[in-house]
Amino acid sequence: MSRILLIRLRQIGDVVFTTPAIRALRERFPGAHLTYIVEPGAAPIVARSPHLNDVIVSPRGRRGTQWIRNIALGLRLRRARYDLAIDFHGGPRSSLLAWLSGAPVRVGYDVAGRGWMYTTRVARPRALRPRHSVENQWDLLEAIGIGPSDRSRYPVEMPLDAGVASAVDARLARADVHCGDALVVVHVSAGNPFRRWPIERFAALVAALARADPRRRVIVTSGPSEREAANRVIAQARDALAVGDRARVVDCGEFALDELRALFERASLYIGGDSGPLHVAATTRTAIVGLYGPTLPARSAPWRAPDLVAEAVEVHGLPCRPCDQRVCAPGDFRCLTWITPEQVAAAAERALARTRTSDPPSDGPRRADHDKM
C-alpha cells in the first residue's frame, strides 16, 4: 500500500482512540503516505502526529451546502489515488467520503444502508458491549492483516507542542503556580449532558482537594461553551474554604485543546467525566480519575500502559446502565447524581498516593514521551 486514507469525524475522544491505529499502520506500511480526514474540533489531536503525512480538516457545512462540500472533497480524494481507505467512523458522511475516494480497498463497518460503500465490511453489533472503543476500531485493522491491539505498544497519542507548553508554563507562573506545587486539574464539562456531574458536587470536590494539602493547586477547566459553569465551581469552592486557603483554587481562564494537553502534562492528577479531555489526559503519564455515568470504563477508560495510574468512579448495579444517552429512564440521572464528592476525593487521594510510589522524583514539570515507553 503506497497511499492510505483514514477517516474519523466528529468527537475529540473518538479521534484520540484512533491514534493507536495510526501508529500500527505506520509500522505495517513504513513507506506509505498516510492522510487523515478530521473535523476542526479534533484536528489538534492529529495535527502534529509523526506518523501522518497529511491531515485534511473538513468542517461540516450547512445542510443545504454540505453535499457540495462532500463532492468537492471526494473529487480531491479521487485525484490523490488512494490504495486503501479506512473509515473509523461509519457515519453517513464518512462512508460517502470513503466511497468517493475511489480507493480499490475500502474498509468500514457493515452498517445497514451504508455497508455497500466498502469493499471489506466488519461487523459492528448495535448493542453497547463492555469492550473498549480502541478494540472496536482495531477490528478494522485486523481485517487487513494487522495483529492485535496492545495498550503498552500502541497507547493513545497527542504529541506535545514545545512552544505551547512553554506558553502554558508562563501562564501558570503568572497565576502563582510553580514547579514545586502539586497541580490537580478538574474538568467540569462534557459535550454530552448525560455525562455532566452536578456543579455543586464539583465545587465540593475542588474545596476538599484544596483543603487537604497546602502544596496543592487546583485548576478548574471547561469547554468553551461552559465557562460559566467553571466560574461557578471556582466561586463556590472558594466560598467553602478558609480565606487563607482560597488561593489554592486557581482561575486560569480558557484553554485551547493543545493548551489543555500541555496543562495535563504539568499536572499530578486529572479529574473529569468521560469526555474528550479525559482521553487527551490519557496521552500523558498523569494520573487520572474518571467519572463514568451512562458509559462504562470497559469501553472508554484511559487507553495506555497498564502501569500508569487511573481510577474509575461509577455506580454499580444499575439496570439502566449503560444507556444510549437519549432518555434517562429513571429521570434523575442517578448514574451520575449518586456519585458523591467524597467518593471522588477518595479516588483522587488513592491515585496521588499510587503516583508518588511509582514515579521517580522530579524537580521540574512533568513531561511524557510515549515513544520511549
PyMOL commands that set and color helices and strands:
alter all, ss='L'
color gray80, all
select helices_A, chain A and resi 12-16+19-28+40-46+66-80+92-100+115-117+133-142+162-174+193-195+199-212+224-239+243-248+257-266+276-281+297-300+334-337+341-358+370-372
alter helices_A, ss='H'
color red, helices_A
select strands_A, chain A and resi 3-7+33-38+54-57+84-87+105-109+120-122+182-187+216-221+249-250+269-273+287-292+310-314
alter strands_A, ss='S'
color yellow, strands_A
deselect
rebuild
show_as cartoon
